[in-house]
Amino acid sequence: MARDLERFLAGEPWSGSPPSPSYRMRKIATRHRWALGGSGLFVALSITAVIWMSVALRQQMRANSNAAALRDVEHASSGRQKTSKPRCLGLFTWFRPLHTSSREGVVQAAETASRDN
């Protein structure tokens, strides 16, 4: 029994019965808590980075789609009338493509701007 007490205080399994898997995992976790904490932090930061990058990618894809729709409208309207670059660039001062969720919204905004000017 004295040997079992010494082994228990040292954080090792006792010889009285075979150690269970959960007991072994707890002992390993207490011995290597800094390594497990660092690994957990790394995993949490990696998951956060993946989520953040997927949101940023979705916003960029939406902006690219809106810009393509705006180019299509500009190209279609250039056949009807001559447009200059400064007028087209003035469109971007009030139009925010990231806040428009659909291609139709971009077309509507460009047509409204061309009618107003």
Secondary structure, 3 states (H helix, E strand, C coil): CHHHHHHHHCCCCCCCCCCCHHHHHHHHHHHCHHHHHHHHHHHHHHHHHHHHHHHHHHHHHHHHHHHHHHHHHHHHHHCCCCCCHHHHHHHCCCCCHHHCCCHHHHHHHHHHHHHHC
